[in-house]
Structures are given as C-alpha cells and as structure tokens.
C-alpha cells in the first residue's frame, strides 16, 4: 500500500475482498468511540482520543487486524477465542470467513479506551 491520507483511501487500496470488513469495522469503531478523531498513524487507520490511539485497524493480503491496548485483548481473551479468532498481545486477526462479531468490537474498543484512561 502507498501512503494514504485518510480512512476512505486506505480502504479503497485494500484487497477487494477485505473492503466490506474494513468498512464495517470502521463504522463499528466510530460508533463505539464517537468522540475519537479518525487519523492515519503508523501507516494504518486509527481512532485517536487526545494524543493516544484508542483503536486501529489494518488490511493484509488475506486478513484484517484490529489493534488495541494489550489489556483490552487480555481481558477479552475468552471471547476472542470463543469467536474462533487469533489474538496477539495488541491485535485480533479476522477474515471474511471468520469475521469479528459486532459486540466484541464494541467491547474491545471500549476496554481499550478505558484501559488507556481516554
């Protein structure tokens, strides 16, 4: 991907099959974090509150990632595993065949915000 200026451009450059997932995730994060500013940080779309990124997301060749505070991932590890998703310390990966549930996105975004005191 080339350097992008905003979320729309990032999604437009993502693999075609992942764009619907990214559009949905963007809307979910905007709903969960209504006072956050959409930014591009670390070459990926993110939602910033103050000087901190509460949540970010990215697209790769066959999957997407949602990036949050490590404590948000840890506190919802059971739900992430129950949804059949893989998580790292700071992210959850998902794909068209295994999307991230709407309610889990909301819980993770709110936990990330809370855990960063935003």
N, C-alpha and C positions, 0 to 999 in steps of 0.2 A: 504494500500500500504506500502511496505517496503521502506527503504531509497534507493533512486535511484541516480545514478551517472550522468546521462545525459538525454536529452530530449527523445532520442530513447528508453531508458529503461523505462522512465515514461510512454510513450505512449504504450509500449508493455505490461505494467502491468494494464493499464486502462481497464474498461469494453469493451468487444469486439465491441459492437455497437457504442461506442463513439470514437473509434480509428480513423476512417476516418475523423471525425470532428476535432480531435486534430491535425492530420497530415496536414489538410488543413489550420487550424488556424496558426500552426507553420510556414508554408510556407508564409502565408499572412503577418505575423508579421516580418519574416526575410526580406521579400521584402520591407515592409514599413520602416523598421529600419535596413538598410543594414550595418551600422557601429556598430550595437549592438553586444554584446557578449552573446551567449547562456549560461545560468547558471541555476543551481538549487538553489533556495532561498526559505526559509520558506517551504521546502519540496515540492515545485512546480517549474515547468519550468518557466523561465523568460528571459527577454532580458534586459541586463544591458548596460548602457552607462555611462562611468566613474564609480562613486560609487553608482549610482541610478538605480533602476529597472524602465524602461520605460513602460513595459507591462509584464504581467504574465498570466498564464492560469492553469486551473486545471480540473480534471475529478472527478465526484462523481458517485453515483450509477446509476442515470438516466439522468443526465445533466452535462453540462460543464460550466465553468465560465471564463470570460476574465476580468482581473484586471488591472486597470489603475489609473491615477491621478484623484481624485474626480472632479476636474474642467473639465476634458475631458468628464466624464459621464454627468455632469450637462449641458455642452454646447451642447451636442448632445441628450439631453433627448427626444426631439420631434421625432427625427429619430429612437431612440431606441423603443419608444412607438409605432410608426407607423409600425415598423417591428414586432410588437406583442411580444416583448421581455420584460423581467423584469430586472430592474436595482436596485442596492443598491447604497450606496454612492461611493463605489470603484469598483463595478463589474457589469457585464452584464451576465445573465444566458441564455443558449441556449441548444437545444437538437436536435436529429436527425429529429424530426417532426417540429421543428422551429429553423432552423439554423440562424446564424448571417450573414447578407449579406456581401459579399466581400468588397464593397465600404465602408460600415460602419466600418468594422475592420480597414481599412486603415485610415479613418478619425479619429477614436478614438486613434489609435496608434500615429499618427502624432500630435494630440492635446495633448496627454499625454506627449509626448516628449517636445513639445513647452511649455506647461504649467509648466514643471519642469525645463525649461531652459537647456535642454540637447543638 
